[in-house]
Amino acid sequence: MEMHFSITARPEAVSFDPRRTAVIVIDMQNDFGSRGGMFDLAGIDIAPIERLVPRISRVLDAARSAGLVVV
């Protein structure tokens, strides 16, 4: 039996089967998003990256709680 969930999103809703779904986070390394890391030392504004970290953490916590695979 297939199980589907739908999330309201723009430009359209996203539907998925949680048994066949994984959340993948790519390149959230300290060098890119931490004070004193490579981007910061190169003078790149890392404030936008810093603001994303708590949001990504909440998504991963919710995914794990729902039984989704996190990569």
N, C-alpha and C positions, 0 to 999 in steps of 0.2 A: 504494500500500500504506500503510495507516494504521500508525502507531507509537504505542503507548500505554505510559506509565509509571504506576506506582502508588506513592503515598507513604502509609505508615501514619500516621494522624492521628485525632484525636478531634473530633467524635463518630463519624466514619467515614473510611475511606481516601479519598484524593483521586487520581483518575486523570486523565491529560491526554495530549494529543498535543503533543510539544515543537515540532513544526512549526507549530502553531496556537496557541501559548502565548506570552504576554509577562508579564514581571514589572513591575509599576507601583509606584513609590514616590511618595507624595504628601506635599508640604509638609515635607520634611526640610530646612528652612531654618535658617540660623544664628540668626535672630531667635527661633525657637521653642526651640532646644535648646542654645544656647551661653551660657556665662557672659558677662554684660554685654549679652545680647540682650534683646528686649522682655519675654519671660516672666520672665526672671531679674530684670530691673529692676522688674517689677511685683510681685515677691515670690512668684511662683509657683515651687514646687519643681520644678526641671528634672532632678533626679537620675534619675527613671524614664526620661526621654527620653535622657539621656546613656548609660544602660545599654543602650538599644536600638540605638544607632548602630553599635557593633561587630558586633552580630548581623545587622543589616540589611546591613552591608558584606559579611559572609560569604555571605549569601544572594545578593547581587548578583554576587560573585565566582564562586560556584558556578553561577549561572544563565548568566553569560557563558561560563564554561568549557564548559558543556553546549551552547552555541550558541543559547540562548534570547535573545529580544529583551528588552532592558531599557529601560524608558521612565522 
